Amino acid sequence: MKSKHHLWGLAGTSVLVFIAAMILPPVAQPAEYHHFADWRSFFGIPNFNDVISNLAFLLSGSAGLLFLWQTHHNPAQTVFQDRKESWPYWVLFLSIASVTFGSIYYHWTPDIDHLLWDRLPIVIAIAALLAATIAERISLTAGLRLLPPLVVFAVLSVLYWYRTEQQGAGNLNFYIAMQFYPILLIIWISLRFPSHYSHSNGIFHVIALYAVAKVAEMLDGKIFVWTDGWISGHTLKHLIAAFAVYWIVRILRKRMLAAPKF
């Protein structure tokens, strides 16, 4: 019963967040967003470091998918109390692997049209992680039922932004909501509801790494200068964010059902 009350509370808060996204002044995509610090080309590949660093997402996403595949075929697995709990993680790791191709496509020729394919898998992955958190900490049924609509809302937030850009009045409000609000929910749920599994606090390490990655993104040019052109903030962002995903794989590999507390 308490779970239902909390879910309704989260639903109400989420409605308020999206109402705010509707009524607040639109946030446009800055024109300078596509002007990254490291424009160097190597081996005929433009923006080489920002392009190639995306392979880290393929590695971490593939590591997650391989682990889930092995777990699925292991009758003695203890990673998931119910195998259906793995569904959000399949979406998560598949989306992360897809980030590789979407982000390479964007960084090869940075512009609005290419950015669409970079952002789609990112918000889908965040939505899947929220669904996994709800499934493991509040209600398995609720987490699995919310997975499809969360993914749909994530996709629509990016498509809405892209459509408004095409109309000459870009609006990032819903995309911002779908990228950052789920992370705040994950933090709140993780603080409020204990997990059935060990190593559950590792989720805070994942979020901390993602926060560091976003800071590196904002300091793109400064980091490029500080490192004498060795690496830019955006390239570093790719590597740290990919490592954050691998940390999720690490948590899953180590975890087991936690002993009940009396």
MOQUI-V635167 format. One record per backbone hydrogen bond with DSSP energy under -0.5 kcal/mol. NH is the residue of the N-H (numbers start at 1). CO is the residue of the C=O. If there is no record, write none. Layout:
BEGIN
nh/co
NH/CO
NH/CO
END
This chain:
BEGIN
nh/co
5/1
6/2
7/3
8/4
9/5
10/6
11/7
12/8
13/9
14/10
15/11
16/12
17/13
18/14
19/15
20/16
21/17
22/18
23/19
24/20
28/26
30/28
33/30
34/31
35/32
36/34
39/37
42/45
45/42
46/44
47/39
48/40
48/45
51/47
52/48
53/49
54/51
55/52
56/53
57/54
58/54
59/55
60/56
61/57
62/58
63/59
64/60
65/61
66/62
67/63
68/64
69/65
70/66
71/67
72/68
73/69
74/71
75/73
77/74
85/82
86/83
87/84
90/86
91/87
92/88
93/89
94/90
95/91
96/92
97/93
98/94
99/95
100/96
100/97
101/97
102/98
103/99
104/100
105/101
106/102
107/103
108/104
109/105
109/106
115/111
116/112
117/114
118/114
118/115
119/115
120/116
121/117
122/118
123/119
124/120
125/121
126/122
127/123
128/124
129/125
130/126
131/127
132/128
133/129
134/130
135/131
136/132
137/133
138/134
139/134
143/139
144/140
145/141
146/142
147/143
148/144
149/145
150/146
151/147
152/148
153/149
154/150
155/151
156/152
157/153
158/154
159/155
160/156
161/157
162/158
163/159
164/160
165/161
166/162
167/163
168/165
169/164
172/27
176/172
177/173
178/174
179/175
180/176
181/176
181/177
182/177
184/180
185/181
186/182
187/183
188/184
189/185
190/186
191/187
192/188
193/189
196/136
198/256
200/197
202/199
203/200
204/201
205/201
206/202
207/203
208/204
209/205
210/206
211/207
212/208
213/209
214/210
215/211
216/212
217/213
218/214
219/215
220/217
223/219
224/220
225/221
226/222
227/223
228/225
229/224
230/227
233/220
236/232
237/233
238/234
239/235
240/236
241/237
242/238
243/239
244/240
245/241
246/242
247/243
248/244
248/245
249/245
250/246
251/247
252/248
253/249
254/250
255/251
258/196
END
